[in-house]
């Protein structure tokens, strides 16, 4: 009888570092109208002409980086709505970095508008403190221990940190630009399959991101946050959080704390949830998360659109 029971789904929310312009063709007419509505709100709240950026690659008040953040945040709202409208309901949320904010907005603990202002303050707060050049990077083909040994052997532990263990062989590092480049260079020489810079101007998920964080903490303290309708698992210590007080602390913690993504996915699996839904227009999270446990199932928006397209063709043939 168990095979007839509806699966429980964990929804995974995208972080920064992707561009959505090439994915807009995946949206239907109704979703484009929804996007237009959100773009109007974004312009009113933070002065970003998101529609013009998405369809004309035009930036005025803000640079491309911030525009991409808002594009991801906005489009992922639409993806979330699409899945839930189809009856695919979440049992739990897990946000990858910025994805925590999207998860909280979709879980109705903050409004879409509040999320816009949250992203704006995150974009701005690091600039209020003295900084050196910072960077983030991904190393593929080495374990967390391998990467930490490189950091240790070059005496870089004070300027480079592991920001996330995405899976056993996909590690994100964060820190000073010089230190990150040295680790990347060494990793490549020692056999890493791939090293790649992350499109982030600051060393998030490291102690560097704590510089100037008082401005963010003050903003969060004044932010209206409600209990989340859906439980959220912390990517830092795997606690299940849902109350507004805990969510506020998580928002501040989300900037400078190391993520344990692999452990978080494994914890969800231990809870008996083996089906994951990626809330994004691409499948970046699925690519590295499915390697954590190949027995789990992952549903992406691109896969959903493809399957719906096949179903539509079948119906047309029947008619």
N, C-alpha and C positions, 0 to 999 in steps of 0.2 A: 504493500500500500504506500510505502514511503515515496516511491517514484512519482506518485500522483500529487504529492504535496508541493505547493508553490515554493520555489527556492527563496531563500533570504538573500537580499542584495546589500553589499556595501558599496556606497557611492564614493568614488575617488575624484577629487577636485584638482584641476590643473594649477600649476604655478606659473612663474614668468619664464620668458626665454623663447616663446614661440610667436609666429606671425600668422594672423588669421585671414589676411586679404585673399590668399589663394584658396581658402576654404569656403568663401561666401557662396559659391555656386551650390553648396550642399543645403542651403536654406531655401525653403519653399516660399511662396508668395505671402502666406500668413505669417511666417516667421520673419520675413523682411519687414512687414508692417510692424511687428512687435519690436524689431530692432530699431526702426525709425522712432518709435515711441520712446525707447530707452535713450536713443541719441538726443532727443529733445530734452530729456531730464538731465543728461550729462552736460549739455550746453548750459542749461539754466543753473545747475548746481556748481559746476567748476569751470565753466567757460571753455570747455573743449568741444570743438566741432568734430565729433567722432564720425559722423556720417561722411563728411568730406574726407576725413583721413582714411576711412575704410575703402571708399569707392574711388577716391582720386589721389590717395597717398599725399594729401596736403596737410602740412602742419603749420600752425600759426602761433598760438599762445604757448603751446607745450612742444617738447621734442618728441621724436619717434618712440623713445623708450617708454615714456609715460603714456603716450597714446596707445601703445601696444598693451600696457597693463590694463587700461580701461576697456580696450577691445576684448581682451580675454575675459575679464570680469563680466562684461555685458553679454557677450555671446554665450558664455557658459550658463547664464541665467536661462537663456532660451533653450539650450540643450537640456538643462534640468527639467524645464517645463514640458518639453517634448516627451521625455522618458516617463514622467509621472502621468501625463495625459494618456499614455498608452497602457497605463496600469502597472508599470514597473516601479514599485515603491521601495524606498530605502529602509533598511533596518538600522544602519549606522553610517555616519559620514567620516571620511578621513581626508584632510586637506594637505596638499603639498605646498608648503610655504604660503604664498599668497592665496592658495586655494582654501586656507582656513577662513579667510574673509568671505569668499564666495559661498562656502558651506554655511557660514553663519547667516548670510543674507537669504539663502535658499531655505534655511531652517527657521526663518522668521525671527531670529533673535536681534538682527539689525535690519534696517530698511535698505533698499537699493541705494538710496540717496546717501545714507550714512556710510555705506561701503565706498562710495566715490570719494567722500571726504577723508575716509580712513586711508585710502590709497594715496591721496594727495599729500597727507601729512607724512606718510612713509617715504614718499618721493622727496619731500623737502627736509625732513628732520636731520638727516646725516649732514646736510650742508651747513647746519648751525654750529658744528664743532670742527676744530682743526683736524685735518685728515691728511694722510699721505695717499699715494695712489694705491687703490685696492682692486682686487679681482677675485673671480671665482672660476673654477674649471671642473671638467668631468674627466675622470680617468677610467677607461674600460680595459678589462683584462687583468686587473690586479685586485687582490683582496684588500680589505681595510688594514690588515696587519702589514701587508706589503707597503702600502702608502704611508702608514705611520712610521715604519722603519726608515723610509726615505726621508721623511720630515726629521726624524731623530738623528739620522746619520749626518745630516747637513746642518744640525743645530738650528732648526727652523721652528721649533715647537712654540716659540713666542710670537711668531709672525704668520704661521700657516696652521690651519686646523681642518680636520675632517668635518664637513658641514652636513653630510648625509651618506649613509650606506644604502644606496638605492636597491642593490641586491649584492650577492656575494662578490661579483666582479664588476661592479659599477659604483665608483666612489666619487663624491663631490667634495672638492676642497675649497677653502675660502681664506683670504688673508691679504697681506701686502702683495702688490703686483710683482715685486722682485722675487719674493719668496714663492709665490704661486708659479711663476715662470720657471724657477729653479726646480721645483718638484715635477712640473710637467716635462721639462727637458730630461731629467734623470729617469722618470718613469718610462719615457719613450726609449731611452737608451737601454733600459733594463727589460724591455719586452712587452710593454703595454700595447694592447691592440689599437687603442685610439686615445688621444688626448685632445681635448677641445675646450676653448674658453666658453664660459656661460655669459650671456648678454646681460650683465649686471654691473653697474658702476661702483657698487659698494660691496664690501665683504659681509654680506648677510650670513646669518647662522655661524658667526664667529664673534669673539670679544670686540672686534672692530666696530660692529654694528651697535654696540652699547654706547658709543660716543655720541652724545647729544640726545640719547633716548628719553631724557627727562621731558622733552617737548612732546614726544609721542605719549608717554605715560600720563601726562597732564590731559592731553586730548581724550585718551581712553577713559580716564576717570570721570570726565564730564559727558561721555557718550551714553546715549540711551541704549541699553542692552537688555533684552528680555531673555527668559529661558528659551533654549532652542527646542523646537518641536521634535527634532530628531537628535538622538545622542551623537556626540562627536568624540572620536577617540584621539587622544593627544599623540602627535607624532614624536613627542619628546620623552614621555614616560609611560605612555599607553594607558593612562587613566581614562575612564569614560566620564566625560564632562557634559553637562547640559544646563546647569544653573548659570544665571547671568554673572554672578560674582566670579565664578571660576573661568568663564569665557573671557572676561575682561583681563584677567591675569594672563590667560593664554595668548591674547592678542599682543601684549607687550613682550612676552616670552618668545613669541614667534620670530622676532627679529634677530636676536643674538644667540639663540640656543641651537645646539646641534640636533638635527633630526635623526631619528632612528626609524627610517621608512621600512626597511626589511623586517625589523622586529615588530613594527605596527601591523604589517600585513600578516605576519605569522600569528600575532595575537588575535586578529580577527578570525583567522582560520581555526584557531583553537576554540573560538566561541561557537563554532559550527557553521560559519558563513564561508562558503567557498565560491560564491558567484559575485563578481565585481563589475561595476558599471563605471566607465570613465566619463566624467562630465567635462567634455571639451570637444572642439571641432576636429582635433587630430587624435593621435593615439600614442603620444609620447610616454605617458605614465604606464600604459599597458605594455609597451615594448620592454621596459625594464622590470615591471612588477610581475609579469607572468613567468619570469625566470626564477622567481622566489619559490614557487610551487607550481609545477607544470600540470598538476591535476586540477587546478582551479580553472574556472571559466571566466572569460573577460568579454564584456560587451562594450563596443565603442559606437559612437555616433555614425562613423563612416560605415561600419558594418550594418547598423540599423538602416541607414539610407539605402544601402545596396540590397538588403533583403526586402525592403519595402518596394524597391524598384522591380525586383523579380516578381513579387506578388502582383504588382500592378500589371505587368506584362502578361502574366497567366490569366488574370481576370479579363484583359482585353481580348485574348485569344478565345476564351470561353464565350464572350459576348459575340 
